[in-house]
Amino acid sequence: MRILNVAQTYFPYMAEGGRPVKVRILSRKLAQRGHHVTVLTAQLGPAEWPTMGAAVEKTPDGWRTVDEGVEAIYLPSWWRYRALTVNPHVIGFSRSALRRFDLVHFYGLYDLLGPAVSHFCWRRNVPYVIEPMGMYRPIDRNLRLKALWHGTIGKSFLRGAAMMIATSEMEQQELLESGVPAGRIALRYNGIDPASCTSLPPRGGFRAGHGISRDEPLILFLGRLIPRKGADILIEAFARACPESGRLVIAGPEGEPGYRAHLAKRARDCGVEARVLFTGPVYDLEKKALLADADLFALPSRYENFANAPAEAIACGIPAIITDACGLRSLVEGQAGLVIAPEMEPLVDALRKLIQDKALYARMQQGCRRVADQLSWDRLAGQMESCYAKVLATNHAAN
């Protein structure tokens, strides 16, 4: 198959969540299975080119790289707001190159690339699938703009999809409740980046660098610092569950201006300022060192379409506490951690249980491997291959 993946953000631009990681790994896995895969994305930062690790060449469409069998086309951005861009070259690319592809896979909503390419898909009878990535239901910021998108260019974009890819049972149910027919929904979990959970460094490196003893429980929160993720109640729950010892590491970029300062004040008010560490974003070796030293992962989020960060921690053998508002809940509950309501008292109780009940902790840790096996990208790439084949067969039969 000749597959075009369209993603507003892609490697090496890593500042807006996990989409670049997902698209890059899944593209590589499909290429390894013999498919021709191209990623179309926006060029978001020339300063990041040196981190590419592959030669970058100029083309009429923009910049082009080939990395482990995956071609990537970076369209020049004429205007940008956060990760949203205007890329006029998408028209020329779609007119000249779209015929080369059997199928298009769009990752995410609320951009202009997807609707633009989908227009040419419709004109050239190229079927496409959409993976909303938890964006179908507007949450967090810019709710009016998202509603406007749904009511204008997003309407025909979504209606024309041959298939919608849900990454959790929770998202699958949301799509059904929104009127998407069950026959147009495929369920495929997010996978685990094997590079993040293999070849971890020896335990103790992160702790030594930050003055944390080997015996202290280390609780990890990893994600964007925004109110929805629940780091605020985690700080207070940590203060109550670990009143004398233990460390809470809050790692991730600030998603809303001033929110890190708000969380730091929360730690001061709870009397645990000295035991709460804010690292900012962590990548590569620093992230591996942190995962090697963490005892427990906690994400008391009010909503997560899937919850990639705890899945990654679980793959590293770290039991997790997540809420029943996380799509990963069906895999975690009873196997690799505790699933709770997104409230203070259940969170305090869960922290105490997994810190104090050694038998429970050992059982959850043993279950981490079983969950990780279900999130293998090789397995999930096979599911996507089957989904694509079904879409192409249906499109062929209709024409």
N, C-alpha and C positions, 0 to 999 in steps of 0.2 A: 504493500500500500504506500501511496505517497500522501503524507500527512502534513498539514500546516497547522501549527499551534500558534494562536494569537494571544499574546499576554501583554498587558500594559506595562508591567515591570518584569525584568528578567536579569539574570546574572550579568554583570557584577553588581547591579544596583540592588542592595539588600535592605534598604531603609524602611520599606513599607510592608513588612510581614513576610509570610512564608511562601508566597506564590513563586518567586524566582527559584527557590530550592525545589519545590514540587515539579514545576515545569521542566527544569533542567534534568532532574533524575528520571522522570517518566519518559522524556524525549530520548535520553540515552538508552534506557531499557528497551524502548521500541526499536531504536536503531540497531541494538544488539540482536534483536529478533528478526532482522533483515528488512525492516521498513525504511523508507526514505523520509526523514523528518526535518522540517524547517520550522524555526521559531521566528515569528514576526513580532517586533516589539518597538518601543520608543527609545530613542537615545536620550538618556537622562543625565549623563555626567561625564564629560571628556576626561576629568581627573581620574576616573576609575579605569580607563583603558589599560594602564600598566598592570592591573591586577588580572587581566583576562587570561594570561597564560597561553594565548593563541594569537596568531598573526591577524591583524585587522587590516582589511583592504577597502578602499573606497569604490563604490559602484554607483550607477545612476540612481538606484533606489535609496542609498544611504551607505552604511558601513556593514561589512560582511565578515563573519568569522566561521570557521569550522572547528568544532571541539568534540573529540571522541565520536566522530561520525554524524554530529548534529550541526546543520547549518543554521546560523542566526543572522537575521537582517535587522539592523537598527535604523529606524527611520529618523531623519532629522526632525527635531522638535522646534516649531516656530514660536510656541507659547506654552507656558507651563504654570499650573497651580497644584502644589503638592505633587502627586504622581500623575495628575491629569494633564494631557498634552494635546496640542493641535499639530497634526502631522500630514500636511498636504500631499506628501509623496505616497501616501497609502493609496491614493487614486491611481497613480501611474503603476504602482506595483500590482494592484488588483486587476487592472486592465491587461497588463502584459503577462503576468505570471500565474494568475489564479487557475488558469486552464491546466497547469502542470499537476494539480493536486486532485486526489480522489475525494478527499474529505477535509473539513476544517474543524478544529477543536478550539473553542473560545474559553479562556480562563478568566472568570470574574466579570463583574458588571460595572456600570457607572463610568465608562470611558467612551471615547469617540471612535477608537480603532475598531471595536467589535461591530457596531452598527454599520460603519463604512464598508468593511470587508463583507459583511453579511448581505449587503445590498447587491454586491457583485456576485456573491454565491447564488442568490436567487436568479439573477439574470443569466448565469452560466450553468444553472442546474447542478451546482456543487453542494451536496448535503453538508450540514454542519450540526455539531453538538455544542451545548453550552454547559459549562460547569460553574454555577453561581458562586461557589466557594463561600457559602454562608451570607452572601450579599442580597439574596432575593428579598428578604424582609429587611427594610431599611432600619439601621440602628446607628448609634453613636452620632457623628457629626453630619452637618449639611443635609438634614432630613428633607427640607423643602426642595433642594436641588435634586435629590434622589427621587422624590415624588414627581418632579417635573420630567426627569429622565424616563421614568416608567410611563408617564402619560404621553410622551412624544416619541423620540427615536427608539426607546427601549421596547415599545409596544410591538412593533413589527419584527424587531430583532428577536424577541422571545417567542413570538408566535411562529416564526419560521424555523425554529429548531427542530430537527428530526428526533433529538433525544436530549434530555436534561440529566446531567450527572449529579446525583446527590452523594455527599461524602459521609453521611450518617443517617441512621433511621430517623433521627429528629428532623433533619433537613428534608428527607423523603416525605415525611408527614406534612411538613410546611408546604411543600410543592403540591401535594394532593389537596390540601385545604385551600390552596390558591386557585384550584381549578385545572391544574395540569393533569391530563389523563394518566392513569397508572401505566399504560403501555408505552408512554413516552418518558418514563423515569427509569434510570438504571442506578443501582447502588454500588458505589466503589469507595472504600475507605481511603483516607490519606495513608501514605506509606512512611516508613522510617528511613532517614538518611543513614546508610550503614557507616559512613565515615564518621558520624557523630557518636556512635556507640561501639565501635571496634577500636582496638589498640589504644584504650584509655591509658593514661600515664599511671604510675604507681600512686596509690592512695597517700595523701598527706601533703602534696605539693601546694595546693591552694590554701590549705589550712596553715601551713608553715609561713606562707607569704603574708597572711593576714592575722597571725597571732592567735589562731584557733587551735585548741588542744585536740588531740586525736579522740579523746573520750567524750567530748561535747557533741550532742546531737546537732546536726546541721540541716536546717530546713531550707529548701530552695523554692523561690518563686521566679519564674523566667517568662517574660512576656512584655508587651508594650505597657507602659505606665499610663493607663487610662482608668477612669472610675469603674467601668464595667467589669474589669478583671478581678476586682475584689482585694487588691493588696491592702487597702485601708482596714478592712475587717480582719485580715490575716495578721496585721501588726498587733492589734489588740488581743486577738485570740492567742497569738504567740506569747504575749506578756502574761496571760492568764494560765496557759498550759505549761509554760516554762518560766516560772517566776524567778528562778535563781541561776540556772545555767542553760546553755544552748545558744545557738546563733541562727538568725534568720537572714538569708542572703536574698536581696531583691535585685534581680538582674534584668536589664532590658532598657530600650530607649524610652525617653519621655515622649508619650504620645499626645499630650496636651500641655501647653506652656504653663509652668508653675506647679504641675501636679507632683513632681518629685519633691518640691519644697513642702507641699501639703502633707505628703507621706512622712517626710522627715519630722515635721511638727507633730504628727500623730505618734511617732515613735518617742519623741521627747515627752509628750503628755502622758504616755503609758509607762514612762520610766525605763524604757529599754533602748534608748538611743545608742548606748555603747555596744549593744549586742545585735543591732540591725545594720547590715552593711549594704549600701547601694553601690553597685559596681558599674552601672551604665550598661551599654550593649556589650555582649561577650561573643567572640567568634573563635573558631579554629582551636588552637592549643589552649587558650584561656578557658574556653567553654568546656573542653574535654577535661581539664584539670578540675573545674568546678563540678562536673558530673561525676568524676571519680571520687570526690570527697563528700558528696551529698548523701544524707541518710534517708531523706524523705522529700517528696515534691508536693507542693500545695498550690492549687489554683481554685480559689473560691469564687469563680466567675459567675456573673448573673446571666451570661449567655455566651456559648462557644459552639459554633457550627460543628466542629470536630474536636479541637484541642490538641494541636500538634506538639506543643511543648511537653505536656505530661506523657504523651505517647513516646516521645524521644527518651524521656527519663526512664520510663518503664522498660524500654529496650536496653537501657544500661543497667537494669536490675534494681531500680529505685522505686519502691512502692509509692503510690500517689493518692492524694486526697483531691477529689474533684467534686463538682456539684452535679445535681440532676439536670442542670441546664446546659450541660456539656454533651456534645454528640458522642464522645468516647465512652459514655457511661455504660453502655451495654457490654463493652469489652472489659472494662475495669472492675465492675461490681462483682465481688465474690472471688475474684481471681488475682488482681494485681494492686488492690488498694480499696479505699472506702469511698462510697458515693453518698453525698449528704445534700441537704437543702442549703441554698446560699444564704445562710444565717449564722449569727455569732455562736450560739450555744452548740449546735451540731458540729461546728468547726472546732471549737475548744475540745469537745468530747473526742472527736476523731484524732486530733493531735495527741491527746493524752493516751489514747488507746494504742496507737502505733509506736509511740515512744516508750511506753511502759510495758506493754504486753509483748514480750519477746517471741512467744509462740505464734501469735497472730502476725507479727512482723515477718517472721521466717516463712510462714505460709504464703503471705502476699508476695514476698520476694521470689519464692519458687514459681509463682504463677506468672511472673513478669515474662519469662521465656515463652510461655504459651501465647500470650497476647502479642508479643513481638513477632512470632511466627505468622500470625494472621495479617501482619502489616508489612510483609516483605514486598518490596517494590517489584521483584520478579513475578510474584504471584499476581499483584495488582495490574502489572503491564499485560499479563495474559488476559485478565478480565477486560481491559480496555480494547485489546485486539479483538476479542469476541464481540464486544459492543459495536466496534467500528464495522466489522463484517456484517452484522445484522442490519446496521443502518444502510450500508451499501447495497445489500441484497434487497432491502425494501425499496430503496430509491430506484434500483434497476427494474424491479418488477412494476413499479408505477410508471415507468417510461418505456 
